[in-house]
Each structure stands twice: as structure tokens, then as C-alpha cells.
Amino acid sequence: MVAAFEGAKSRVAAQADFHRAVSLGVTGFPTLLAVDGDRVAALAHGHATAEEVDRRLAALRTH
């Protein structure tokens, strides 16, 4: 099973995922993003309460 993660195909896929994350503005883990078409907004970097996430989502709806 470990061999599946060590192959070139897995390495290329992981690299593509990291590049995608960077292009979306991810700078750490965990990150929660709201994606609406081409628009991407960070809802949380690191720990956030449900109330904080709800407040940020509500703010996105008003813009």
C-alpha cells in the first residue's frame, strides 16, 4: 500500500494539488474556502468557530 504513495504518479498528483492550493490562497492547514465560480474567499485559516464561519459567509452574500 505504501508503494502507491511513493510512485511518480502520486508525486505528480500531490504537486498539482499543492499548486492548486497555493493558487487559491491557501497558506496553512486547515483552510476553509468558499468558491463561487471564479470567486474564492477564505472563510477560515486555522481554527475558526462555526459562528465566525457563518458571519464570514453572510458577509460574502452582502457583497
PDBQT receptor file of N, H, CA, C and O in Angstrom, charges set to zero:
ATOM      1  N   MET A   1       0.820  -1.192   0.000  1.00  0.00    +0.000 N 
ATOM      2  CA  MET A   1       0.000   0.000   0.000  1.00  0.00    +0.000 C 
ATOM      3  C   MET A   1       0.868   1.260   0.000  1.00  0.00    +0.000 C 
ATOM      4  O   MET A   1       0.552   2.212  -0.715  1.00  0.00    +0.000 OA
ATOM      5  N   VAL A   2       1.935   1.293   0.770  1.00  0.00    +0.000 N 
ATOM      6  H   VAL A   2       2.191   0.521   1.351  1.00  0.00    +0.000 HD
ATOM      7  CA  VAL A   2       2.814   2.460   0.835  1.00  0.00    +0.000 C 
ATOM      8  C   VAL A   2       3.434   2.745  -0.524  1.00  0.00    +0.000 C 
ATOM      9  O   VAL A   2       3.659   3.906  -0.865  1.00  0.00    +0.000 OA
ATOM     10  N   ALA A   3       3.712   1.721  -1.294  1.00  0.00    +0.000 N 
ATOM     11  H   ALA A   3       3.530   0.778  -1.016  1.00  0.00    +0.000 HD
ATOM     12  CA  ALA A   3       4.330   1.909  -2.613  1.00  0.00    +0.000 C 
ATOM     13  C   ALA A   3       3.473   2.787  -3.507  1.00  0.00    +0.000 C 
ATOM     14  O   ALA A   3       4.008   3.517  -4.342  1.00  0.00    +0.000 OA
ATOM     15  N   ALA A   4       2.156   2.735  -3.354  1.00  0.00    +0.000 N 
ATOM     16  H   ALA A   4       1.721   2.142  -2.676  1.00  0.00    +0.000 HD
ATOM     17  CA  ALA A   4       1.263   3.564  -4.173  1.00  0.00    +0.000 C 
ATOM     18  C   ALA A   4       1.504   5.052  -3.935  1.00  0.00    +0.000 C 
ATOM     19  O   ALA A   4       1.305   5.864  -4.839  1.00  0.00    +0.000 OA
ATOM     20  N   PHE A   5       1.928   5.413  -2.733  1.00  0.00    +0.000 N 
ATOM     21  H   PHE A   5       2.089   4.754  -1.999  1.00  0.00    +0.000 HD
ATOM     22  CA  PHE A   5       2.180   6.813  -2.414  1.00  0.00    +0.000 C 
ATOM     23  C   PHE A   5       3.585   7.264  -2.802  1.00  0.00    +0.000 C 
ATOM     24  O   PHE A   5       3.870   8.462  -2.821  1.00  0.00    +0.000 OA
ATOM     25  N   GLU A   6       4.448   6.328  -3.106  1.00  0.00    +0.000 N 
ATOM     26  H   GLU A   6       4.216   5.355  -3.091  1.00  0.00    +0.000 HD
ATOM     27  CA  GLU A   6       5.836   6.660  -3.413  1.00  0.00    +0.000 C 
ATOM     28  C   GLU A   6       6.112   6.738  -4.905  1.00  0.00    +0.000 C 
ATOM     29  O   GLU A   6       7.216   7.109  -5.303  1.00  0.00    +0.000 OA
ATOM     30  N   GLY A   7       5.147   6.403  -5.731  1.00  0.00    +0.000 N 
ATOM     31  H   GLY A   7       4.250   6.102  -5.408  1.00  0.00    +0.000 HD
ATOM     32  CA  GLY A   7       5.352   6.396  -7.173  1.00  0.00    +0.000 C 
ATOM     33  C   GLY A   7       5.324   7.792  -7.778  1.00  0.00    +0.000 C 
ATOM     34  O   GLY A   7       4.871   8.747  -7.148  1.00  0.00    +0.000 OA
ATOM     35  N   ALA A   8       5.809   7.894  -8.995  1.00  0.00    +0.000 N 
ATOM     36  H   ALA A   8       6.177   7.118  -9.507  1.00  0.00    +0.000 HD
ATOM     37  CA  ALA A   8       5.865   9.174  -9.713  1.00  0.00    +0.000 C 
ATOM     38  C   ALA A   8       4.474   9.749  -9.927  1.00  0.00    +0.000 C 
ATOM     39  O   ALA A   8       4.283  10.962  -9.834  1.00  0.00    +0.000 OA
ATOM     40  N   LYS A   9       3.507   8.896 -10.213  1.00  0.00    +0.000 N 
ATOM     41  H   LYS A   9       3.662   7.911 -10.289  1.00  0.00    +0.000 HD
ATOM     42  CA  LYS A   9       2.143   9.371 -10.454  1.00  0.00    +0.000 C 
ATOM     43  C   LYS A   9       1.578  10.061  -9.211  1.00  0.00    +0.000 C 
ATOM     44  O   LYS A   9       0.945  11.111  -9.318  1.00  0.00    +0.000 OA
ATOM     45  N   SER A  10       1.801   9.484  -8.052  1.00  0.00    +0.000 N 
ATOM     46  H   SER A  10       2.315   8.631  -7.965  1.00  0.00    +0.000 HD
ATOM     47  CA  SER A  10       1.337  10.090  -6.801  1.00  0.00    +0.000 C 
ATOM     48  C   SER A  10       2.056  11.399  -6.524  1.00  0.00    +0.000 C 
ATOM     49  O   SER A  10       1.444  12.363  -6.063  1.00  0.00    +0.000 OA
ATOM     50  N   ARG A  11       3.337  11.435  -6.799  1.00  0.00    +0.000 N 
ATOM     51  H   ARG A  11       3.834  10.652  -7.174  1.00  0.00    +0.000 HD
ATOM     52  CA  ARG A  11       4.130  12.649  -6.578  1.00  0.00    +0.000 C 
ATOM     53  C   ARG A  11       3.627  13.784  -7.464  1.00  0.00    +0.000 C 
ATOM     54  O   ARG A  11       3.495  14.916  -7.000  1.00  0.00    +0.000 OA
ATOM     55  N   VAL A  12       3.345  13.494  -8.728  1.00  0.00    +0.000 N 
ATOM     56  H   VAL A  12       3.452  12.574  -9.105  1.00  0.00    +0.000 HD
ATOM     57  CA  VAL A  12       2.837  14.498  -9.667  1.00  0.00    +0.000 C 
ATOM     58  C   VAL A  12       1.458  14.981  -9.224  1.00  0.00    +0.000 C 
ATOM     59  O   VAL A  12       1.178  16.178  -9.267  1.00  0.00    +0.000 OA
ATOM     60  N   ALA A  13       0.602  14.062  -8.801  1.00  0.00    +0.000 N 
ATOM     61  H   ALA A  13       0.830  13.089  -8.765  1.00  0.00    +0.000 HD
ATOM     62  CA  ALA A  13      -0.737  14.434  -8.347  1.00  0.00    +0.000 C 
ATOM     63  C   ALA A  13      -0.669  15.311  -7.091  1.00  0.00    +0.000 C 
ATOM     64  O   ALA A  13      -1.399  16.297  -6.985  1.00  0.00    +0.000 OA
ATOM     65  N   ALA A  14       0.191  14.962  -6.157  1.00  0.00    +0.000 N 
ATOM     66  H   ALA A  14       0.784  14.162  -6.244  1.00  0.00    +0.000 HD
ATOM     67  CA  ALA A  14       0.337  15.758  -4.937  1.00  0.00    +0.000 C 
ATOM     68  C   ALA A  14       0.868  17.145  -5.264  1.00  0.00    +0.000 C 
ATOM     69  O   ALA A  14       0.409  18.135  -4.694  1.00  0.00    +0.000 OA
ATOM     70  N   GLN A  15       1.822  17.227  -6.168  1.00  0.00    +0.000 N 
ATOM     71  H   GLN A  15       2.195  16.423  -6.632  1.00  0.00    +0.000 HD
ATOM     72  CA  GLN A  15       2.384  18.512  -6.567  1.00  0.00    +0.000 C 
ATOM     73  C   GLN A  15       1.314  19.385  -7.216  1.00  0.00    +0.000 C 
ATOM     74  O   GLN A  15       1.258  20.588  -6.962  1.00  0.00    +0.000 OA
ATOM     75  N   ALA A  16       0.470  18.791  -8.046  1.00  0.00    +0.000 N 
ATOM     76  H   ALA A  16       0.515  17.813  -8.251  1.00  0.00    +0.000 HD
ATOM     77  CA  ALA A  16      -0.624  19.535  -8.677  1.00  0.00    +0.000 C 
ATOM     78  C   ALA A  16      -1.596  20.055  -7.613  1.00  0.00    +0.000 C 
ATOM     79  O   ALA A  16      -2.070  21.187  -7.705  1.00  0.00    +0.000 OA
ATOM     80  N   ASP A  17      -1.887  19.235  -6.615  1.00  0.00    +0.000 N 
ATOM     81  H   ASP A  17      -1.502  18.315  -6.540  1.00  0.00    +0.000 HD
ATOM     82  CA  ASP A  17      -2.771  19.660  -5.527  1.00  0.00    +0.000 C 
ATOM     83  C   ASP A  17      -2.169  20.831  -4.754  1.00  0.00    +0.000 C 
ATOM     84  O   ASP A  17      -2.877  21.783  -4.426  1.00  0.00    +0.000 OA
ATOM     85  N   PHE A  18      -0.878  20.771  -4.463  1.00  0.00    +0.000 N 
ATOM     86  H   PHE A  18      -0.303  19.998  -4.730  1.00  0.00    +0.000 HD
ATOM     87  CA  PHE A  18      -0.224  21.863  -3.748  1.00  0.00    +0.000 C 
ATOM     88  C   PHE A  18      -0.248  23.150  -4.567  1.00  0.00    +0.000 C 
ATOM     89  O   PHE A  18      -0.493  24.225  -4.019  1.00  0.00    +0.000 OA
ATOM     90  N   HIS A  19       0.002  23.054  -5.868  1.00  0.00    +0.000 N 
ATOM     91  H   HIS A  19       0.201  22.180  -6.313  1.00  0.00    +0.000 HD
ATOM     92  CA  HIS A  19      -0.038  24.240  -6.730  1.00  0.00    +0.000 C 
ATOM     93  C   HIS A  19      -1.443  24.837  -6.773  1.00  0.00    +0.000 C 
ATOM     94  O   HIS A  19      -1.603  26.058  -6.752  1.00  0.00    +0.000 OA
ATOM     95  N   ARG A  20      -2.451  23.986  -6.833  1.00  0.00    +0.000 N 
ATOM     96  H   ARG A  20      -2.321  22.994  -6.851  1.00  0.00    +0.000 HD
ATOM     97  CA  ARG A  20      -3.845  24.451  -6.826  1.00  0.00    +0.000 C 
ATOM     98  C   ARG A  20      -4.152  25.159  -5.513  1.00  0.00    +0.000 C 
ATOM     99  O   ARG A  20      -4.770  26.224  -5.511  1.00  0.00    +0.000 OA
ATOM    100  N   ALA A  21      -3.730  24.581  -4.411  1.00  0.00    +0.000 N 
ATOM    101  H   ALA A  21      -3.228  23.716  -4.413  1.00  0.00    +0.000 HD
ATOM    102  CA  ALA A  21      -3.970  25.193  -3.104  1.00  0.00    +0.000 C 
ATOM    103  C   ALA A  21      -3.323  26.577  -3.024  1.00  0.00    +0.000 C 
ATOM    104  O   ALA A  21      -3.945  27.526  -2.547  1.00  0.00    +0.000 OA
ATOM    105  N   VAL A  22      -2.097  26.692  -3.483  1.00  0.00    +0.000 N 
ATOM    106  H   VAL A  22      -1.592  25.921  -3.870  1.00  0.00    +0.000 HD
ATOM    107  CA  VAL A  22      -1.400  27.976  -3.471  1.00  0.00    +0.000 C 
ATOM    108  C   VAL A  22      -2.133  28.985  -4.353  1.00  0.00    +0.000 C 
ATOM    109  O   VAL A  22      -2.273  30.149  -3.976  1.00  0.00    +0.000 OA
ATOM    110  N   SER A  23      -2.594  28.556  -5.505  1.00  0.00    +0.000 N 
ATOM    111  H   SER A  23      -2.481  27.611  -5.811  1.00  0.00    +0.000 HD
ATOM    112  CA  SER A  23      -3.300  29.469  -6.415  1.00  0.00    +0.000 C 
ATOM    113  C   SER A  23      -4.613  29.966  -5.819  1.00  0.00    +0.000 C 
ATOM    114  O   SER A  23      -5.107  31.028  -6.198  1.00  0.00    +0.000 OA
ATOM    115  N   LEU A  24      -5.179  29.201  -4.887  1.00  0.00    +0.000 N 
ATOM    116  H   LEU A  24      -4.778  28.338  -4.579  1.00  0.00    +0.000 HD
ATOM    117  CA  LEU A  24      -6.416  29.606  -4.219  1.00  0.00    +0.000 C 
ATOM    118  C   LEU A  24      -6.159  30.453  -2.975  1.00  0.00    +0.000 C 
ATOM    119  O   LEU A  24      -7.103  30.926  -2.342  1.00  0.00    +0.000 OA
ATOM    120  N   GLY A  25      -4.896  30.647  -2.624  1.00  0.00    +0.000 N 
ATOM    121  H   GLY A  25      -4.129  30.263  -3.138  1.00  0.00    +0.000 HD
ATOM    122  CA  GLY A  25      -4.562  31.472  -1.477  1.00  0.00    +0.000 C 
ATOM    123  C   GLY A  25      -4.392  30.717  -0.178  1.00  0.00    +0.000 C 
ATOM    124  O   GLY A  25      -4.350  31.327   0.890  1.00  0.00    +0.000 OA
ATOM    125  N   VAL A  26      -4.296  29.418  -0.248  1.00  0.00    +0.000 N 
ATOM    126  H   VAL A  26      -4.330  28.923  -1.116  1.00  0.00    +0.000 HD
ATOM    127  CA  VAL A  26      -4.101  28.614   0.966  1.00  0.00    +0.000 C 
ATOM    128  C   VAL A  26      -2.673  28.816   1.462  1.00  0.00    +0.000 C 
ATOM    129  O   VAL A  26      -1.705  28.650   0.720  1.00  0.00    +0.000 OA
ATOM    130  N   THR A  27      -2.574  29.176   2.731  1.00  0.00    +0.000 N 
ATOM    131  H   THR A  27      -3.360  29.311   3.334  1.00  0.00    +0.000 HD
ATOM    132  CA  THR A  27      -1.250  29.400   3.318  1.00  0.00    +0.000 C 
ATOM    133  C   THR A  27      -0.976  28.481   4.503  1.00  0.00    +0.000 C 
ATOM    134  O   THR A  27       0.127  28.487   5.049  1.00  0.00    +0.000 OA
ATOM    135  N   GLY A  28      -1.961  27.702   4.898  1.00  0.00    +0.000 N 
ATOM    136  H   GLY A  28      -2.856  27.697   4.454  1.00  0.00    +0.000 HD
ATOM    137  CA  GLY A  28      -1.779  26.796   6.024  1.00  0.00    +0.000 C 
ATOM    138  C   GLY A  28      -2.940  25.834   6.129  1.00  0.00    +0.000 C 
ATOM    139  O   GLY A  28      -3.897  25.889   5.357  1.00  0.00    +0.000 OA
ATOM    140  N   PHE A  29      -2.829  24.947   7.107  1.00  0.00    +0.000 N 
ATOM    141  H   PHE A  29      -2.051  24.902   7.734  1.00  0.00    +0.000 HD
ATOM    142  CA  PHE A  29      -3.849  23.936   7.311  1.00  0.00    +0.000 C 
ATOM    143  C   PHE A  29      -4.397  24.075   8.722  1.00  0.00    +0.000 C 
ATOM    144  O   PHE A  29      -3.616  24.253   9.656  1.00  0.00    +0.000 OA
ATOM    145  N   PRO A  30      -5.677  24.002   8.908  1.00  0.00    +0.000 N 
ATOM    146  CA  PRO A  30      -6.713  23.890   7.883  1.00  0.00    +0.000 C 
ATOM    147  C   PRO A  30      -7.084  25.251   7.305  1.00  0.00    +0.000 C 
ATOM    148  O   PRO A  30      -6.927  26.282   7.960  1.00  0.00    +0.000 OA
ATOM    149  N   THR A  31      -7.567  25.238   6.099  1.00  0.00    +0.000 N 
ATOM    150  H   THR A  31      -7.695  24.400   5.568  1.00  0.00    +0.000 HD
ATOM    151  CA  THR A  31      -8.108  26.422   5.437  1.00  0.00    +0.000 C 
ATOM    152  C   THR A  31      -9.466  26.042   4.867  1.00  0.00    +0.000 C 
ATOM    153  O   THR A  31      -9.618  24.993   4.241  1.00  0.00    +0.000 OA
ATOM    154  N   LEU A  32     -10.448  26.902   5.090  1.00  0.00    +0.000 N 
ATOM    155  H   LEU A  32     -10.325  27.754   5.599  1.00  0.00    +0.000 HD
ATOM    156  CA  LEU A  32     -11.786  26.686   4.551  1.00  0.00    +0.000 C 
ATOM    157  C   LEU A  32     -12.078  27.797   3.565  1.00  0.00    +0.000 C 
ATOM    158  O   LEU A  32     -12.030  28.978   3.912  1.00  0.00    +0.000 OA
ATOM    159  N   LEU A  33     -12.386  27.410   2.316  1.00  0.00    +0.000 N 
ATOM    160  H   LEU A  33     -12.425  26.451   2.035  1.00  0.00    +0.000 HD
ATOM    161  CA  LEU A  33     -12.641  28.381   1.265  1.00  0.00    +0.000 C 
ATOM    162  C   LEU A  33     -14.081  28.296   0.791  1.00  0.00    +0.000 C 
ATOM    163  O   LEU A  33     -14.690  27.226   0.801  1.00  0.00    +0.000 OA
ATOM    164  N   ALA A  34     -14.616  29.433   0.379  1.00  0.00    +0.000 N 
ATOM    165  H   ALA A  34     -14.121  30.302   0.371  1.00  0.00    +0.000 HD
ATOM    166  CA  ALA A  34     -15.907  29.474  -0.310  1.00  0.00    +0.000 C 
ATOM    167  C   ALA A  34     -15.585  29.764  -1.767  1.00  0.00    +0.000 C 
ATOM    168  O   ALA A  34     -14.918  30.752  -2.073  1.00  0.00    +0.000 OA
ATOM    169  N   VAL A  35     -16.053  28.912  -2.660  1.00  0.00    +0.000 N 
ATOM    170  H   VAL A  35     -16.595  28.109  -2.411  1.00  0.00    +0.000 HD
ATOM    171  CA  VAL A  35     -15.775  29.070  -4.089  1.00  0.00    +0.000 C 
ATOM    172  C   VAL A  35     -17.100  29.262  -4.809  1.00  0.00    +0.000 C 
ATOM    173  O   VAL A  35     -18.011  28.444  -4.691  1.00  0.00    +0.000 OA
ATOM    174  N   ASP A  36     -17.194  30.356  -5.557  1.00  0.00    +0.000 N 
ATOM    175  H   ASP A  36     -16.453  31.021  -5.653  1.00  0.00    +0.000 HD
ATOM    176  CA  ASP A  36     -18.387  30.666  -6.342  1.00  0.00    +0.000 C 
ATOM    177  C   ASP A  36     -17.913  31.057  -7.734  1.00  0.00    +0.000 C 
ATOM    178  O   ASP A  36     -17.563  32.211  -7.979  1.00  0.00    +0.000 OA
ATOM    179  N   GLY A  37     -17.903  30.087  -8.643  1.00  0.00    +0.000 N 
ATOM    180  H   GLY A  37     -18.187  29.149  -8.444  1.00  0.00    +0.000 HD
ATOM    181  CA  GLY A  37     -17.366  30.343  -9.977  1.00  0.00    +0.000 C 
ATOM    182  C   GLY A  37     -15.886  30.619  -9.884  1.00  0.00    +0.000 C 
ATOM    183  O   GLY A  37     -15.120  29.787  -9.398  1.00  0.00    +0.000 OA
ATOM    184  N   ASP A  38     -15.477  31.798 -10.354  1.00  0.00    +0.000 N 
ATOM    185  H   ASP A  38     -16.099  32.474 -10.749  1.00  0.00    +0.000 HD
ATOM    186  CA  ASP A  38     -14.068  32.199 -10.290  1.00  0.00    +0.000 C 
ATOM    187  C   ASP A  38     -13.726  32.910  -8.983  1.00  0.00    +0.000 C 
ATOM    188  O   ASP A  38     -12.555  33.175  -8.709  1.00  0.00    +0.000 OA
ATOM    189  N   ARG A  39     -14.715  33.212  -8.195  1.00  0.00    +0.000 N 
ATOM    190  H   ARG A  39     -15.666  32.997  -8.417  1.00  0.00    +0.000 HD
ATOM    191  CA  ARG A  39     -14.509  33.947  -6.940  1.00  0.00    +0.000 C 
ATOM    192  C   ARG A  39     -14.181  32.977  -5.804  1.00  0.00    +0.000 C 
ATOM    193  O   ARG A  39     -14.893  31.998  -5.579  1.00  0.00    +0.000 OA
ATOM    194  N   VAL A  40     -13.096  33.265  -5.098  1.00  0.00    +0.000 N 
ATOM    195  H   VAL A  40     -12.517  34.060  -5.281  1.00  0.00    +0.000 HD
ATOM    196  CA  VAL A  40     -12.664  32.436  -3.973  1.00  0.00    +0.000 C 
ATOM    197  C   VAL A  40     -12.450  33.351  -2.774  1.00  0.00    +0.000 C 
ATOM    198  O   VAL A  40     -11.754  34.362  -2.866  1.00  0.00    +0.000 OA
ATOM    199  N   ALA A  41     -13.057  32.983  -1.652  1.00  0.00    +0.000 N 
ATOM    200  H   ALA A  41     -13.622  32.161  -1.578  1.00  0.00    +0.000 HD
ATOM    201  CA  ALA A  41     -12.893  33.763  -0.423  1.00  0.00    +0.000 C 
ATOM    202  C   ALA A  41     -12.545  32.815   0.717  1.00  0.00    +0.000 C 
ATOM    203  O   ALA A  41     -13.127  31.738   0.852  1.00  0.00    +0.000 OA
ATOM    204  N   ALA A  42     -11.595  33.234   1.526  1.00  0.00    +0.000 N 
ATOM    205  H   ALA A  42     -11.123  34.108   1.416  1.00  0.00    +0.000 HD
ATOM    206  CA  ALA A  42     -11.212  32.429   2.687  1.00  0.00    +0.000 C 
ATOM    207  C   ALA A  42     -12.225  32.644   3.800  1.00  0.00    +0.000 C 
ATOM    208  O   ALA A  42     -12.520  33.778   4.175  1.00  0.00    +0.000 OA
ATOM    209  N   LEU A  43     -12.750  31.555   4.319  1.00  0.00    +0.000 N 
ATOM    210  H   LEU A  43     -12.510  30.633   4.015  1.00  0.00    +0.000 HD
ATOM    211  CA  LEU A  43     -13.665  31.619   5.457  1.00  0.00    +0.000 C 
ATOM    212  C   LEU A  43     -12.936  31.370   6.763  1.00  0.00    +0.000 C 
ATOM    213  O   LEU A  43     -13.363  31.836   7.820  1.00  0.00    +0.000 OA
ATOM    214  N   ALA A  44     -11.837  30.636   6.690  1.00  0.00    +0.000 N 
ATOM    215  H   ALA A  44     -11.490  30.258   5.832  1.00  0.00    +0.000 HD
ATOM    216  CA  ALA A  44     -11.065  30.354   7.895  1.00  0.00    +0.000 C 
ATOM    217  C   ALA A  44      -9.664  29.905   7.528  1.00  0.00    +0.000 C 
ATOM    218  O   ALA A  44      -9.465  29.091   6.626  1.00  0.00    +0.000 OA
ATOM    219  N   HIS A  45      -8.703  30.452   8.244  1.00  0.00    +0.000 N 
ATOM    220  H   HIS A  45      -8.865  31.113   8.977  1.00  0.00    +0.000 HD
ATOM    221  CA  HIS A  45      -7.309  29.994   8.202  1.00  0.00    +0.000 C 
ATOM    222  C   HIS A  45      -7.010  29.514   9.612  1.00  0.00    +0.000 C 
ATOM    223  O   HIS A  45      -6.991  30.312  10.549  1.00  0.00    +0.000 OA
ATOM    224  N   GLY A  46      -6.779  28.235   9.769  1.00  0.00    +0.000 N 
ATOM    225  H   GLY A  46      -6.794  27.587   9.008  1.00  0.00    +0.000 HD
ATOM    226  CA  GLY A  46      -6.595  27.710  11.115  1.00  0.00    +0.000 C 
ATOM    227  C   GLY A  46      -7.943  27.532  11.789  1.00  0.00    +0.000 C 
ATOM    228  O   GLY A  46      -8.960  27.327  11.126  1.00  0.00    +0.000 OA
ATOM    229  N   HIS A  47      -7.941  27.611  13.104  1.00  0.00    +0.000 N 
ATOM    230  H   HIS A  47      -7.115  27.777  13.642  1.00  0.00    +0.000 HD
ATOM    231  CA  HIS A  47      -9.170  27.383  13.868  1.00  0.00    +0.000 C 
ATOM    232  C   HIS A  47     -10.159  28.530  13.671  1.00  0.00    +0.000 C 
ATOM    233  O   HIS A  47      -9.771  29.698  13.687  1.00  0.00    +0.000 OA
ATOM    234  N   ALA A  48     -11.412  28.201  13.489  1.00  0.00    +0.000 N 
ATOM    235  H   ALA A  48     -11.727  27.252  13.476  1.00  0.00    +0.000 HD
ATOM    236  CA  ALA A  48     -12.494  29.180  13.454  1.00  0.00    +0.000 C 
ATOM    237  C   ALA A  48     -13.744  28.511  14.003  1.00  0.00    +0.000 C 
ATOM    238  O   ALA A  48     -13.985  27.328  13.763  1.00  0.00    +0.000 OA
ATOM    239  N   THR A  49     -14.522  29.268  14.728  1.00  0.00    +0.000 N 
ATOM    240  H   THR A  49     -14.326  30.229  14.923  1.00  0.00    +0.000 HD
ATOM    241  CA  THR A  49     -15.770  28.727  15.252  1.00  0.00    +0.000 C 
ATOM    242  C   THR A  49     -16.824  28.722  14.143  1.00  0.00    +0.000 C 
ATOM    243  O   THR A  49     -16.681  29.400  13.125  1.00  0.00    +0.000 OA
ATOM    244  N   ALA A  50     -17.865  27.955  14.361  1.00  0.00    +0.000 N 
ATOM    245  H   ALA A  50     -17.981  27.404  15.188  1.00  0.00    +0.000 HD
ATOM    246  CA  ALA A  50     -18.971  27.925  13.401  1.00  0.00    +0.000 C 
ATOM    247  C   ALA A  50     -19.575  29.320  13.256  1.00  0.00    +0.000 C 
ATOM    248  O   ALA A  50     -19.966  29.710  12.156  1.00  0.00    +0.000 OA
ATOM    249  N   GLU A  51     -19.655  30.059  14.330  1.00  0.00    +0.000 N 
ATOM    250  H   GLU A  51     -19.338  29.743  15.224  1.00  0.00    +0.000 HD
ATOM    251  CA  GLU A  51     -20.202  31.414  14.280  1.00  0.00    +0.000 C 
ATOM    252  C   GLU A  51     -19.342  32.331  13.409  1.00  0.00    +0.000 C 
ATOM    253  O   GLU A  51     -19.869  33.140  12.645  1.00  0.00    +0.000 OA
ATOM    254  N   GLU A  52     -18.028  32.205  13.524  1.00  0.00    +0.000 N 
ATOM    255  H   GLU A  52     -17.600  31.548  14.145  1.00  0.00    +0.000 HD
ATOM    256  CA  GLU A  52     -17.126  33.015  12.693  1.00  0.00    +0.000 C 
ATOM    257  C   GLU A  52     -17.309  32.684  11.218  1.00  0.00    +0.000 C 
ATOM    258  O   GLU A  52     -17.377  33.582  10.378  1.00  0.00    +0.000 OA
ATOM    259  N   VAL A  53     -17.389  31.411  10.909  1.00  0.00    +0.000 N 
ATOM    260  H   VAL A  53     -17.334  30.681  11.591  1.00  0.00    +0.000 HD
ATOM    261  CA  VAL A  53     -17.581  30.988   9.519  1.00  0.00    +0.000 C 
ATOM    262  C   VAL A  53     -18.930  31.484   9.007  1.00  0.00    +0.000 C 
ATOM    263  O   VAL A  53     -19.016  31.990   7.887  1.00  0.00    +0.000 OA
ATOM    264  N   ASP A  54     -19.980  31.347   9.808  1.00  0.00    +0.000 N 
ATOM    265  H   ASP A  54     -19.911  30.937  10.717  1.00  0.00    +0.000 HD
ATOM    266  CA  ASP A  54     -21.306  31.840   9.411  1.00  0.00    +0.000 C 
ATOM    267  C   ASP A  54     -21.274  33.340   9.147  1.00  0.00    +0.000 C 
ATOM    268  O   ASP A  54     -21.849  33.810   8.166  1.00  0.00    +0.000 OA
ATOM    269  N   ARG A  55     -20.608  34.088  10.011  1.00  0.00    +0.000 N 
ATOM    270  H   ARG A  55     -20.140  33.706  10.808  1.00  0.00    +0.000 HD
ATOM    271  CA  ARG A  55     -20.512  35.547   9.849  1.00  0.00    +0.000 C 
ATOM    272  C   ARG A  55     -19.782  35.896   8.544  1.00  0.00    +0.000 C 
ATOM    273  O   ARG A  55     -20.197  36.800   7.819  1.00  0.00    +0.000 OA
ATOM    274  N   ARG A  56     -18.717  35.190   8.259  1.00  0.00    +0.000 N 
ATOM    275  H   ARG A  56     -18.379  34.455   8.848  1.00  0.00    +0.000 HD
ATOM    276  CA  ARG A  56     -17.954  35.454   7.024  1.00  0.00    +0.000 C 
ATOM    277  C   ARG A  56     -18.769  35.075   5.775  1.00  0.00    +0.000 C 
ATOM    278  O   ARG A  56     -18.714  35.767   4.758  1.00  0.00    +0.000 OA
ATOM    279  N   LEU A  57     -19.514  33.987   5.864  1.00  0.00    +0.000 N 
ATOM    280  H   LEU A  57     -19.559  33.425   6.690  1.00  0.00    +0.000 HD
ATOM    281  CA  LEU A  57     -20.394  33.616   4.748  1.00  0.00    +0.000 C 
ATOM    282  C   LEU A  57     -21.471  34.663   4.527  1.00  0.00    +0.000 C 
ATOM    283  O   LEU A  57     -21.761  35.023   3.386  1.00  0.00    +0.000 OA
ATOM    284  N   ALA A  58     -22.061  35.151   5.595  1.00  0.00    +0.000 N 
ATOM    285  H   ALA A  58     -21.826  34.859   6.522  1.00  0.00    +0.000 HD
ATOM    286  CA  ALA A  58     -23.085  36.194   5.494  1.00  0.00    +0.000 C 
ATOM    287  C   ALA A  58     -22.514  37.454   4.863  1.00  0.00    +0.000 C 
ATOM    288  O   ALA A  58     -23.175  38.098   4.047  1.00  0.00    +0.000 OA
ATOM    289  N   ALA A  59     -21.293  37.808   5.236  1.00  0.00    +0.000 N 
ATOM    290  H   ALA A  59     -20.757  37.285   5.899  1.00  0.00    +0.000 HD
ATOM    291  CA  ALA A  59     -20.659  38.994   4.670  1.00  0.00    +0.000 C 
ATOM    292  C   ALA A  59     -20.439  38.827   3.176  1.00  0.00    +0.000 C 
ATOM    293  O   ALA A  59     -20.554  39.796   2.426  1.00  0.00    +0.000 OA
ATOM    294  N   LEU A  60     -20.124  37.614   2.728  1.00  0.00    +0.000 N 
ATOM    295  H   LEU A  60     -20.030  36.826   3.337  1.00  0.00    +0.000 HD
ATOM    296  CA  LEU A  60     -19.940  37.369   1.298  1.00  0.00    +0.000 C 
ATOM    297  C   LEU A  60     -21.244  37.556   0.539  1.00  0.00    +0.000 C 
ATOM    298  O   LEU A  60     -21.245  38.063  -0.582  1.00  0.00    +0.000 OA
ATOM    299  N   ARG A  61     -22.336  37.154   1.136  1.00  0.00    +0.000 N 
ATOM    300  H   ARG A  61     -22.335  36.742   2.047  1.00  0.00    +0.000 HD
ATOM    301  CA  ARG A  61     -23.647  37.260   0.482  1.00  0.00    +0.000 C 
ATOM    302  C   ARG A  61     -24.059  38.704   0.276  1.00  0.00    +0.000 C 
ATOM    303  O   ARG A  61     -24.802  39.003  -0.659  1.00  0.00    +0.000 OA
ATOM    304  N   THR A  62     -23.591  39.607   1.130  1.00  0.00    +0.000 N 
ATOM    305  H   THR A  62     -22.988  39.364   1.889  1.00  0.00    +0.000 HD
ATOM    306  CA  THR A  62     -23.984  41.017   1.015  1.00  0.00    +0.000 C 
ATOM    307  C   THR A  62     -23.139  41.770  -0.005  1.00  0.00    +0.000 C 
ATOM    308  O   THR A  62     -23.480  42.890  -0.388  1.00  0.00    +0.000 OA
ATOM    309  N   HIS A  63     -22.051  41.172  -0.442  1.00  0.00    +0.000 N 
ATOM    310  H   HIS A  63     -21.774  40.262  -0.131  1.00  0.00    +0.000 HD
ATOM    311  CA  HIS A  63     -21.170  41.848  -1.433  1.00  0.00    +0.000 C 
ATOM    312  C   HIS A  63     -21.433  41.379  -2.815  1.00  0.00    +0.000 C 
ATOM    313  O   HIS A  63     -20.788  41.841  -3.757  1.00  0.00    +0.000 OA
TER     314      HIS A  63
